[in-house]
Amino acid sequence: MQELTGSRNASGCRFAIVVSRFNEDITSGLLKGARTLLAEAGAADDNLTLVHVPGAWEIPVVSQRLAETGLFDAIVCLGCLIKGDTMHFEYIAEAVSQGIARAAAATGVPMAFGVLTTLTEEQAVERAGDGPGNKGREAALAAVEMATLFRVLEQEAAP
């Protein structure tokens, strides 16, 4: 049985990070976690592109546009939605998650989901803090593993 896997070595890989400014006190922590992980994995600053968008709603369309350029091996999507008193949270959370999935499927570029969908601000703060539980860090690790796995898959497909 052949077994294929990605690695945790981002050397030579190109990444875009799309981060929402809405709930910036939280998303800045996600961004810090993602950038720390990418640096630890060996991603060069020259191979990183940071794109700020107004809110989570804009993440899928911008991620798809970035993927269509062919410049990136993977895209890290970071945002924060905190449930309020209306249905707005549910609509945005579903649209963003499905939009990112559709964009990744349409372009063939891995997109790591680092968009928090929490019930309280306290839950969001906990997931964006320093340390291994940071969801931006987790999303960046998924992006590294997927980017390197896609390279392995390309090598396997080559004649």
C-alpha positions in Angstrom: 0.0 0.0 0.0 1.3 3.4 -1.0 1.0 6.1 1.7 1.2 9.8 0.8 1.4 12.7 3.3 2.4 16.3 3.5 5.2 17.6 5.7 5.5 20.3 8.3 8.3 22.0 6.3 7.1 25.0 4.4 10.4 25.8 2.8 9.8 27.0 -0.7 6.0 27.1 -0.4 4.1 30.3 -1.0 1.2 31.3 1.2 -1.5 34.0 1.3 -3.1 34.9 4.6 -6.5 36.5 4.3 -7.5 38.1 7.6 -10.7 39.9 8.6 -10.5 43.3 10.3 -13.9 42.8 12.0 -13.2 41.7 15.6 -9.6 42.7 15.1 -8.7 42.3 18.7 -9.3 38.5 18.1 -8.1 38.2 14.5 -4.8 39.9 15.3 -4.2 37.0 17.7 -5.1 34.5 15.0 -2.7 36.2 12.6 0.1 36.2 15.2 -0.4 32.5 15.6 -0.4 31.8 11.9 2.7 33.9 11.2 4.5 32.2 14.1 3.8 28.7 12.8 4.7 29.6 9.2 8.0 31.0 10.4 8.7 27.9 12.6 7.9 25.7 9.5 10.5 27.6 7.4 8.2 29.7 5.3 10.3 32.7 4.1 8.8 36.2 4.6 9.2 36.8 0.8 6.8 33.9 0.2 4.0 35.3 2.4 1.3 37.7 1.3 -1.0 39.2 3.9 -4.4 40.5 2.7 -6.7 42.4 5.1 -10.5 42.3 4.3 -13.3 44.2 6.1 -15.1 41.1 7.5 -15.4 37.4 7.3 -18.0 37.7 4.5 -15.2 38.9 2.2 -12.8 36.1 2.9 -14.1 33.6 0.3 -14.1 35.8 -2.7 -10.7 37.3 -2.0 -9.3 33.9 -1.3 -10.6 32.6 -4.6 -9.2 35.6 -6.5 -5.8 35.0 -4.8 -5.9 31.3 -5.7 -6.8 32.1 -9.3 -3.5 34.0 -9.7 -1.5 30.7 -9.4 0.9 32.4 -7.1 0.1 30.5 -3.9 0.5 26.9 -2.7 -2.2 27.4 0.0 -4.3 30.2 1.6 -4.9 30.6 5.3 -8.3 32.1 6.0 -8.7 33.9 9.4 -11.7 35.6 10.8 -14.0 35.8 13.9 -17.7 35.5 14.2 -19.3 35.8 17.6 -23.0 34.9 18.0 -25.3 37.8 18.8 -29.0 38.1 19.4 -30.0 37.8 15.7 -29.8 35.2 12.9 -27.0 37.3 11.3 -24.3 35.0 12.8 -25.8 31.8 11.3 -26.1 33.3 7.8 -22.6 34.7 7.8 -21.0 31.6 9.4 -22.6 29.2 6.9 -21.9 31.5 3.9 -18.2 31.9 4.8 -17.6 28.2 5.5 -19.3 27.1 2.3 -17.7 29.9 0.3 -14.2 28.9 1.4 -14.9 25.3 0.6 -16.3 26.2 -2.9 -13.3 28.5 -3.6 -10.8 25.8 -2.7 -12.7 23.2 -4.8 -13.0 25.5 -7.8 -9.4 26.5 -7.8 -7.6 23.4 -6.5 -5.7 25.5 -4.1 -5.9 24.4 -0.4 -7.6 26.9 1.9 -7.2 26.4 5.6 -10.3 27.4 7.7 -9.2 29.6 10.6 -12.5 31.4 11.0 -13.8 31.3 14.6 -17.5 30.8 15.0 -18.0 31.2 18.8 -20.9 31.7 21.1 -19.1 34.2 23.3 -16.2 36.6 23.1 -14.5 34.7 25.9 -14.5 31.6 23.7 -13.0 33.6 20.9 -10.3 35.1 23.1 -9.4 31.6 24.3 -8.9 30.4 20.7 -6.8 33.4 19.6 -4.4 33.5 22.5 -0.8 32.6 22.6 0.1 28.9 22.6 -0.7 25.7 20.8 -4.5 26.1 21.1 -4.4 29.2 18.8 -6.7 28.4 15.9 -4.7 30.7 13.5 -1.7 28.5 14.3 -3.7 25.3 13.6 -5.0 26.7 10.3 -1.4 27.6 9.2 -0.3 24.1 10.0 -3.1 22.7 7.9 -2.1 25.0 5.1 1.6 23.8 5.3 0.6 20.1 5.3 -1.8 20.6 2.4 0.6 22.6 0.3 3.3 20.0 0.8 0.9 17.1 0.2 -0.2 18.7 -3.1 3.5 18.9 -4.1 3.8 15.1 -3.3 0.6 14.4 -5.4 2.0 16.4 -8.3 5.3 14.4 -8.2 3.3 11.2 -8.1 1.3 12.2 -11.2 4.4 13.2 -13.2 5.4 10.6 -15.8 
